[in-house]
Amino acid sequence: MPSSNMLLGLSLMLLAIYAPSVESKSEHECTSIDIRNECRKMHLLDNCTVVTGYVMITLITSEQHCNFSDYSFPLLTEITEFMIFTEVRGLVNITKMFPNLTVIRGRRLFLNYALGVTSMYDLQQLAFPQLVAIQRGQVYIGNCPKLCNIDRVNWDLLTLSRGENHIIMAAKNCSTPVCKGCSSSYCWSNIYCQRSLNENVVNPKANINTCHEECLGGCENNSTSAADCAVCRGLSDAGVCVKSCPKNKYVLEHFQRCYTKDECVNKHGFVISGSQCVAFCPSGYKKDNQSECVPCARDEACVSFCTPEYPGNTFTIYNLADAEKLRGCQIFNGSLVITIRNKVNETLLSQSFTSIREIRGHLKVFRSSQLRSLNFLSNLERVYGDPLENRHHSFILYDNKQLAELWKPSPHLEFMEGGMFMHRNNKLCNRRMREFQNSVTHHRALDSLQTNDQEVQCSPSKLQLFVLKRTHRTVKLSWLKSQTSQRLELIHRPLMPGKLYHEESELEAPVCTRINWRRRLLFPDNLIENGTHYLLELDDLQPNTRYACLLRTFGDDVAQDARSELTYVQTERDIPQPPLLELARKTDSSLSVRMASRDHDSFLLTVFELADDRAYIDQRNYCHEPAYMWQDTVGAQWLAFEDYDDCCAARAEQLDDSRFVADMREQYRCTLDDRKQCRRQALAEATLPQLRLPGNTTEYELKSLHRYRQYDLRLQACNQLGCSSHTTLYARTNYTMGADLLAQLNACHVPETQKYILRFQEPQNPNGLVTNFVVHYRNNFSQSHVGCVTRQQHKSAGNVFVQQINITFTQCAVRVHSLAGDAMTPYIAIGHCSEEEQRLVAHSRAAKELAPEISEVPATTSHARGISIFLICFLSGCSASLVWVLYKRRCWRKLPGLRRYVPVREQWLRDRQQTEDREILVDGFETVRFQNNNNSSSSSRADDYTM
């Protein structure tokens, strides 16, 4: 019995070891899933292990009130095309939604991308813990303001390509993940490490239990079987990873799977071509009744013919997804335009164009800034040019900055109509264009190729460029005569300090884009030589500026092409330009200024105090001509005050004035070329000692200045060669509140003479000069009176103000007007003048002379003023009415004496009938006189004219 059990166990072991078949894991394939508008459609992903298509989750609004934490799809491990998230509100974390997604194959792309996450305003965490590869296409992440922790993900490691992913970091206040316990420094978060393509093990940390070589992203159950892979690196045959499909199955390359003939034809709607399951038969084959591709007969034209569904029969390719639409197309019935501006894998581009043979329209490649080669068009045989571009060209190659190589045309390549147009391809050398031109059968008379002005060299030899001498305006260059061809081109431009202009290849530098570069075309006959070298002096350069220079020489003989390396040279220093100077802030005793300059070692600041002209101000009587405070007009008032055209004209005039001032400053500034413009400051007139400030000074404060005083600030920038022309800034300090108030005010009243006597001194330290004083009176009956006296008049009167008013006032105040404005003292009570004060005022000569000149405003009340106006208007109306009535009744005709003195119409008519003589010049030298006759019609006297 024991022996029989041992035999049974041994047989079971042998059966397990030598079993010929492998049990595959179950797979549930789902087609493309588009989830939008409703979150309940998320259940379409339930039980899916692989999506043979794309997954798009988009346009789910916050009104849906979706709880995305309830949705998790741990069975999904593979997506064959692309995955897109956009405009999904309320989705905060994607990590638990797809915890086991391992690969996105990108067999079809959305634009150039296999993974796209954009306009996700609530998304905070993006992680795919098991994702190891995006086999084709790139990643786009943008417009996610709350998304964090994506800066520690190596996206190039996922997409197997460098620098082609578009990742925008927008979130702020994010903490950087630490990536603890990870085998690399890349992770999705502090919890999930980023996996790589090479981690094909069960336990990455211990690096044990290696899975099958066809596995991708690990395996299950510690097995080395191809049936236990997480996903397959290549093909999958019902869940088992294989290198090639068995004989009874056919490979569907787009899905990376093996299918039977029935599955290929009936389930997916494809046809059988050899060992492949394809969407259509290749060139020279047709589909038979068994859904298999068979060769066409010799006289049978069976080609893949495609027509664009776009206006004008033109199809534009912007990305790989657009190019994928041409896969399998042999004859393109339209015009093909290629403008790819993002970096793409040109090998994938070749797979889409490999079947193209003919283009019925024109072929145009323009502004494809990332294309380096057109080798993907190598199978092209014919371009018909119907229609032509601009009625002349069937092949257009324009403004492709990185394009350095065309393609080797087939012997049958022919452009049936039109010629070639190739311009502004900065790295495509002219020799290769001419070789391509000679290899293609076409109408050469219509060609337009970039000329020598845009010459790009293919493989130039090195030209040695030497710098002999430098000044502040010129650089002298030299090179060997033996390396010089028929023409030369010198290109140079200024650069920022420390900046290098990198060349990407030995063929041509981006310098030939000619943007911001100055170019000089030279000929050897016009150059100076010293026997072995040519000499050239670059002039009109900026002082102390770094320049990059490039010299090229070329001609009809390609062997003579040569080019120098980019040579960096810096001009010498010059006297600095006038510095920038502006007012930063000010107080009543200080001025703070900001300053800036370049190429300087120090600043020189000179301060002049500009005193107000007292004599000029005293010429004006501010009581009769008061000062007004102008205010800025803003808002609707400005629109009502001045129309738009006048405003624009004024601004244009101001701009012209500023340009004129800048030109004059540049023309007459102090330089080494014109030292006559270098003038010294008049230090004897300076208010403060001249200040020398360090060169790194950006702001300086001038203290202990007088209040409300005008200052002239002159700043110069200096170095070892001298000081620049000065920059002038006029600024006035602020006024001080209360500085214009009177220190003491005394007022009294003389009842007998109705005189008011005020005594006050001028403020000791006012805000600028005092112009006049305005005295305000008031009483308890709402009556008021105002008097005014100028500063000079008040001083001449001994600081005494006397005014006679017929109304009794009880209070008075004085408003002091200065250049800074006005300030009013509080009202004080008016007392009775003593006999001593009356005597002093009566014998005061200054007061007597001042009294008649005092400006007065009559004291009235509002009631009295109203009655006076009413009476005047009433009497004027009565008088006018009386005159009108008398005129109508013609009363004056009854007065005989009045008619004698008052002229009437009859007398006027008689005056009109008086004789009038006229003289006319005849023949330029004699006069004929005519006289009116009241008794007859007009006649002339012939006696006055002598024959």
Beta strands, then each sheet from edge to edge (+ up, - down):
strand 1: 29-30
strand 2: 33-36
strand 3: 50-51
strand 4: 55-60
strand 5: 78-79
strand 6: 83-88
strand 7: 103-104
strand 8: 113-118
strand 9: 133-134
strand 10: 138-142
strand 11: 166-167
strand 12: 201-203
strand 13: 208-210
strand 14: 215-219
strand 15: 229-232
strand 16: 235-237
strand 17: 240-242
strand 18: 250-252
strand 19: 257-259
strand 20: 271-273
strand 21: 276-278
strand 22: 285-287
strand 23: 293-295
strand 24: 305-306
strand 25: 314-317
strand 26: 331-332
strand 27: 335-338
strand 28: 358-359
strand 29: 363-366
strand 30: 382-383
strand 31: 393-398
strand 32: 414-415
strand 33: 419-423
strand 34: 448-449
strand 35: 461-463
strand 36: 466-470
strand 37: 475-480
strand 38: 487-495
strand 39: 518-522
strand 40: 528-529
strand 41: 533-538
strand 42: 546-554
strand 43: 562-564
strand 44: 567-570
strand 45: 580-586
strand 46: 591-596
strand 47: 602-610
strand 48: 691-694
strand 49: 699-702
strand 50: 710-719
strand 51: 722-723
strand 52: 727-732
strand 53: 745-750
strand 54: 755-760
strand 55: 770-778
strand 56: 784-790
strand 57: 800-804
strand 58: 811-818
strand 59: 821-824
strand 60: 828-829
strand 61: 831-832
strand 62: 855-856
strand 63: 917-922
strand 64: 926-931
strand 65: 939-940
sheet 1: 1+ 3+ 5+ 7+ 9+
sheet 2: 2+ 4+ 6+ 8+ 10+ 11+
sheet 3: 12+ 13-
sheet 4: 14+ 15-
sheet 5: 16+ 17-
sheet 6: 18+ 19-
sheet 7: 20+ 21-
sheet 8: 22+ 23-
sheet 9: 24+ 26+ 28+ 30+ 32+
sheet 10: 25+ 27+ 29+ 31+ 33+ 34+
sheet 11: 35+ 43+ 42- 38+ 39-
sheet 12: 35+ 43+ 42- 44+
sheet 13: 36+ 37- 41+ 40-
sheet 14: 45+ 46- 49+
sheet 15: 48+ 47- 50+ 51-
sheet 16: 48+ 47- 50+ 52-
sheet 17: 57+ 54- 53+ 61+
sheet 18: 59+ 58- 55+ 56- 62+
sheet 19: 59+ 58- 60+
sheet 20: 63+ 64- 65+
end
